């Protein structure tokens, strides 16, 4: 799954195929499930029920202008949180059974699910698995259109993240998902070679992560030379580098 998808029908088939492979591998392996675990067959059933709940949610949201409010953003958020928890459990099984294709599909579904939440008026209360999936996708993406889609997904996800995470109070933790999402989004923007996206992501990074900005732009200038970025990309990075690294070092 190389593109990001936001409707139930668009990711039902690839997810169903991946879950079928997971269940088949689990049954062939003959693994005994502990009382604290949920087996792949039960997880597959739970995903099927999730899909139906999402279809009903989409239908209710589409009908709301005519039928009045039936589904709220809180309902979408709750459904999304449940979906991400299901994904986490299922990913653990895919890792345990050594199924990289299933892992890739689940990671793509996590991103798609996060976008689905954002596009249907919900909020993201769980960010870590989404940021992990985005980072993996970024590492595997080279095509400019893929990178653009990834940047758009990151932007939507940032907007839909709950205020408690966006306040970024846990600044002593460099591995916090909100920080990583900012940094990865700025890197992806650079790799798109689009100055407007670089400006957008750099400005927000500098605003929200001022302590990280000097190092980010300094490292960015090193990458300009190492990877021979085009002039128009280098000019944007240089502008922020001078503002956040050179100018600050002179004071």
C-alpha positions as CSV (number, residue, x, y, z in Angstrom):
1,X,0.0,0.0,0.0
2,X,2.0,3.0,-1.2
3,X,-0.7,5.7,-1.1
4,X,-2.8,7.0,1.8
5,X,-6.4,6.2,1.8
6,X,-9.3,7.5,3.9
7,X,-12.5,5.6,3.1
8,X,-13.5,2.2,4.6
9,X,-13.9,0.5,1.2
10,X,-10.5,1.7,0.0
11,X,-8.6,-0.1,2.7
12,X,-11.0,-3.0,3.5
13,X,-9.6,-5.4,0.8
14,X,-5.9,-5.0,1.5
15,X,-6.4,-5.2,5.3
16,X,-8.7,-8.3,4.9
17,X,-6.0,-10.0,2.8
18,X,-3.3,-9.2,5.3
19,X,-5.4,-10.5,8.3
20,X,-6.2,-13.7,6.3
21,X,-2.4,-14.3,5.9
22,X,-1.9,-13.6,9.6
23,X,-4.6,-16.1,10.7
24,X,-3.3,-18.8,8.3
25,X,0.3,-18.4,9.6
26,X,-0.9,-18.4,13.2
27,X,-2.9,-21.6,12.6
28,X,0.0,-23.3,10.9
29,X,2.4,-22.4,13.7
30,X,0.1,-24.0,16.3
31,X,0.8,-21.4,18.9
32,X,-1.0,-21.6,22.2
33,X,-2.5,-18.3,23.3
34,X,-2.0,-17.1,26.9
35,X,-5.0,-15.8,28.8
36,X,-3.7,-12.2,28.5
37,X,-3.5,-12.4,24.6
38,X,-6.0,-12.1,21.9
39,X,-5.6,-14.6,19.1
40,X,-5.3,-13.5,15.4
41,X,-8.7,-15.1,14.5
42,X,-10.4,-13.0,17.2
43,X,-8.5,-9.9,16.1
44,X,-9.6,-10.5,12.5
45,X,-13.2,-10.7,13.7
46,X,-12.7,-7.5,15.7
47,X,-11.4,-5.7,12.5
48,X,-14.4,-6.9,10.6
49,X,-16.8,-5.4,13.2
50,X,-14.6,-2.3,13.2
51,X,-15.1,-1.9,9.4
52,X,-18.9,-2.2,9.8
53,X,-18.9,0.4,12.5
54,X,-16.8,2.8,10.3
55,X,-19.2,2.3,7.4
56,X,-22.1,3.2,9.7
57,X,-20.2,6.2,10.9
58,X,-19.5,7.4,7.4
59,X,-23.1,7.0,6.4
60,X,-24.4,8.9,9.4
61,X,-21.9,11.7,8.9
62,X,-22.9,12.0,5.2
63,X,-26.6,12.1,6.2
64,X,-26.2,14.7,9.0
65,X,-27.0,17.8,7.0
66,X,-30.4,16.3,6.3
67,X,-31.0,14.1,9.3
68,X,-29.5,16.1,12.1
69,X,-26.4,15.2,14.2
70,X,-26.2,11.5,14.8
71,X,-22.4,11.0,15.1
72,X,-20.1,13.3,17.0
73,X,-16.3,13.9,16.8
74,X,-16.1,12.1,20.1
75,X,-17.6,9.0,18.5
76,X,-15.1,9.2,15.7
77,X,-12.2,9.7,18.2
78,X,-13.4,6.7,20.3
79,X,-13.6,4.5,17.2
80,X,-10.2,5.6,16.0
81,X,-8.6,4.9,19.4
82,X,-10.1,1.4,19.4
83,X,-8.7,0.8,15.8
84,X,-5.2,1.9,16.8
85,X,-5.3,-0.4,19.8
86,X,-6.3,-3.3,17.6
87,X,-3.5,-2.4,15.2
88,X,-1.0,-2.5,18.0
89,X,-2.0,-6.0,19.1
90,X,-2.1,-7.3,15.5
91,X,1.3,-5.8,14.7
92,X,2.7,-7.7,17.6
93,X,1.4,-10.9,16.1
94,X,2.7,-10.0,12.7
95,X,6.2,-9.4,14.2
96,X,6.1,-12.6,16.2
97,X,5.1,-14.7,13.1
98,X,7.7,-12.9,10.9
99,X,5.2,-11.5,8.3
100,X,6.8,-8.3,6.9
101,X,4.1,-7.8,4.2
102,X,1.4,-7.9,6.9
103,X,3.4,-5.5,9.0
104,X,3.6,-3.1,6.1
105,X,-0.1,-3.3,5.4
106,X,-0.9,-2.7,9.1
107,X,1.5,0.3,9.2
108,X,-0.2,1.8,6.1
109,X,-3.6,1.2,7.7
110,X,-2.5,3.1,10.8
111,X,-1.7,6.1,8.7
112,X,-5.0,5.8,6.8
113,X,-6.9,5.4,10.0
114,X,-5.3,8.5,11.5
115,X,-6.3,10.4,8.4
116,X,-9.8,9.0,8.5
117,X,-10.1,10.2,12.1
118,X,-8.9,13.7,11.1
119,X,-11.2,13.9,8.0
120,X,-14.3,12.9,10.0
121,X,-14.0,15.4,12.7
122,X,-12.2,13.3,15.3
123,X,-9.1,13.7,17.4
124,X,-6.0,11.6,17.9
125,X,-5.4,10.6,21.6
126,X,-2.8,8.0,20.6
127,X,0.1,9.4,18.6
128,X,3.1,7.0,19.0
129,X,2.0,4.2,16.7
130,X,1.0,6.8,14.1
131,X,4.4,8.5,14.2
132,X,6.2,5.2,14.0
133,X,4.2,4.2,10.9
134,X,4.8,7.6,9.3
135,X,8.6,7.4,10.0
136,X,8.7,3.9,8.4
137,X,6.9,5.2,5.4
138,X,9.2,8.1,5.1
139,X,12.2,5.9,5.2
140,X,10.8,3.8,2.3
141,X,9.5,6.7,0.1
142,X,11.5,8.2,-2.7
143,X,8.9,9.2,-5.2
144,X,8.0,12.9,-5.0
145,X,4.2,12.2,-5.1
146,X,4.5,9.7,-2.3
147,X,6.5,12.2,-0.3
148,X,3.9,14.9,-1.0
149,X,1.1,12.5,0.2
150,X,3.1,11.7,3.3
151,X,3.6,15.4,4.1
152,X,-0.2,16.0,3.7
153,X,-0.9,13.1,6.0
154,X,1.5,14.4,8.6
155,X,-0.1,17.8,8.4
156,X,-3.6,16.5,8.8
157,X,-2.6,14.3,11.7
158,X,-0.9,17.2,13.5
159,X,-4.1,19.3,13.2
160,X,-6.2,16.4,14.6
161,X,-3.9,15.7,17.6
162,X,-5.5,16.5,20.9
163,X,-4.5,19.7,22.7
164,X,-3.0,17.8,25.6
165,X,-0.3,16.4,23.3
166,X,0.1,19.6,21.2
167,X,0.9,21.5,24.4
168,X,4.2,19.5,24.5
169,X,4.7,19.6,28.2
170,X,7.0,16.6,28.3
171,X,10.0,18.5,26.9
172,X,12.6,16.4,28.8
173,X,11.7,13.4,26.6
174,X,13.5,13.7,23.2
175,X,11.6,10.6,21.9
176,X,8.2,12.1,22.5
177,X,5.9,11.5,19.4
178,X,5.0,15.2,19.0
179,X,8.6,16.2,18.6
180,X,9.4,13.4,16.2
181,X,6.4,14.2,14.1
182,X,7.5,17.8,13.8
183,X,11.1,16.8,12.8
184,X,10.0,14.1,10.4
185,X,7.5,16.4,8.7
186,X,10.2,19.0,8.1
187,X,12.5,16.4,6.7
188,X,9.8,15.1,4.4
189,X,9.1,18.7,3.3
190,X,12.8,19.1,2.4
191,X,12.8,15.9,0.4
192,X,9.8,17.1,-1.7
193,X,12.0,19.9,-2.9
194,X,9.0,22.3,-2.6
195,X,10.0,25.6,-0.9
196,X,6.4,26.4,0.2
197,X,6.2,23.2,2.2
198,X,9.6,23.7,3.6
199,X,8.7,27.2,4.7
200,X,5.5,26.0,6.3
201,X,7.0,23.1,8.2
202,X,10.2,25.0,9.2
203,X,8.3,27.9,10.6
204,X,6.0,25.7,12.7
205,X,9.0,23.6,13.9
206,X,10.8,26.8,15.0
207,X,7.7,28.0,16.8
208,X,6.9,24.8,18.6
209,X,10.4,23.4,19.1
210,X,12.7,26.4,19.5
211,X,15.3,24.4,21.4
212,X,15.6,21.9,18.5
213,X,15.6,24.4,15.6
214,X,19.3,25.4,15.6
215,X,20.5,21.8,15.5
216,X,17.9,20.9,12.9
217,X,18.9,23.6,10.5
218,X,22.6,23.1,11.1
219,X,22.2,19.4,10.3
220,X,20.0,20.4,7.3
221,X,22.8,22.5,5.8
222,X,25.2,19.5,6.1
223,X,22.7,17.4,4.2
224,X,22.4,20.0,1.4
225,X,26.1,19.4,0.6
226,X,26.1,15.6,1.2
227,X,23.1,15.0,-1.0
228,X,23.6,17.8,-3.5
229,X,20.2,19.4,-3.1
230,X,19.1,21.8,-5.8
231,X,19.7,25.6,-5.3
232,X,16.0,26.5,-4.6
233,X,15.9,24.0,-1.7
234,X,19.3,25.0,-0.4
235,X,18.2,28.7,-0.3
236,X,15.3,27.9,2.0
237,X,17.4,25.8,4.4
238,X,20.2,28.5,4.3
239,X,17.7,31.2,5.3
240,X,16.6,29.3,8.4
241,X,20.1,28.2,9.2
242,X,21.3,31.8,9.3
243,X,18.4,32.8,11.5
244,X,18.5,30.0,13.9
245,X,22.1,28.8,14.0
246,X,24.5,31.5,12.7
247,X,22.7,34.5,14.2
248,X,22.2,32.8,17.6
249,X,25.8,31.7,17.8
250,X,26.9,35.4,17.4
251,X,25.0,36.5,20.6
